[in-house]
Amino acid sequence: MRDYEKLGAFYLGRRYDLAANRVASDEPLLYDAKDLCTHAVIVGMTGSGKTGLAVSVLEEAAIDGIAVIAVELSGDVGNFLLN
């Protein structure tokens, strides 16, 4: 089993080098579920990947059985959940 497929490890993708415009490492970028014990905020400019990150985190939280209350004004995440 790969490390990012176990419970408690949120797979977010791979590190990316903006200056070189390429993936910086083949090592997966993981987030520990224990760090999500209170609140999280995702901010950024239009097109920066906020919704993609939010969807990834919400999917991983659902897999691990972690309850989520998401407040999001554009409706993108809510529309995703309807699918």
C-alpha positions as CSV (number, residue, x, y, z in Angstrom):
1,M,0.0,0.0,0.0
2,R,1.3,3.4,-0.9
3,D,1.7,5.9,2.0
4,Y,-0.9,8.3,0.7
5,E,-3.6,5.6,0.4
6,K,-3.8,5.0,4.1
7,L,-6.3,6.7,6.5
8,G,-5.1,10.0,7.9
9,A,-2.8,11.0,5.0
10,F,-4.4,13.5,2.6
11,Y,-2.9,13.2,-0.9
12,L,-2.7,16.7,-2.4
13,G,-0.6,16.1,-5.4
14,R,3.1,16.7,-6.1
15,R,5.4,19.6,-5.5
16,Y,5.6,22.0,-8.5
17,D,8.4,24.4,-9.3
18,L,6.8,27.6,-10.8
19,A,10.1,29.0,-11.9
20,A,11.0,25.9,-13.9
21,N,7.4,25.3,-14.9
22,R,7.6,21.6,-14.1
23,V,7.0,19.1,-11.3
24,A,9.8,19.5,-8.8
25,S,9.6,16.0,-7.2
26,D,8.0,12.6,-7.8
27,E,7.4,12.4,-4.0
28,P,3.7,12.9,-3.1
29,L,2.6,16.0,-1.2
30,L,0.8,14.7,1.9
31,Y,-1.2,16.5,4.6
32,D,-1.6,14.9,8.0
33,A,-5.3,14.6,9.0
34,K,-4.4,15.3,12.6
35,D,-3.6,18.9,11.5
36,L,-7.3,19.5,10.6
37,C,-8.6,19.6,14.2
38,T,-10.1,23.1,14.1
39,H,-10.4,25.4,11.1
40,A,-9.0,25.9,7.6
41,V,-9.1,28.7,5.2
42,I,-8.2,28.6,1.5
43,V,-7.5,31.9,-0.1
44,G,-6.0,32.9,-3.5
45,M,-6.5,34.8,-6.7
46,T,-8.9,33.7,-9.4
47,G,-7.6,30.6,-11.2
48,S,-5.0,29.8,-8.5
49,G,-6.6,26.4,-7.7
50,K,-8.6,27.1,-4.6
51,T,-11.6,25.0,-5.6
52,G,-9.4,22.1,-6.7
53,L,-7.6,22.1,-3.4
54,A,-10.9,22.3,-1.5
55,V,-12.4,19.4,-3.4
56,S,-9.3,17.3,-2.8
57,V,-9.3,18.0,0.9
58,L,-13.1,17.3,1.1
59,E,-12.7,14.0,-0.7
60,E,-9.9,12.9,1.5
61,A,-11.9,14.0,4.6
62,A,-14.9,12.0,3.4
63,I,-12.7,8.9,2.9
64,D,-11.4,9.2,6.4
65,G,-14.8,9.8,7.9
66,I,-14.0,13.3,9.1
67,A,-17.0,15.6,9.4
68,V,-16.8,18.9,7.4
69,I,-18.8,22.1,7.4
70,A,-17.8,24.1,4.3
71,V,-18.7,27.7,3.8
72,E,-18.1,28.8,0.3
73,L,-19.9,31.7,-1.6
74,S,-19.5,30.8,-5.3
75,G,-21.4,27.4,-5.0
76,D,-18.6,25.4,-6.8
77,V,-18.1,23.0,-3.9
78,G,-21.8,22.5,-3.3
79,N,-22.3,21.7,-7.0
80,F,-19.5,19.2,-6.8
81,L,-21.2,17.4,-3.9
82,L,-24.5,17.2,-5.8
83,N,-22.7,15.1,-8.5
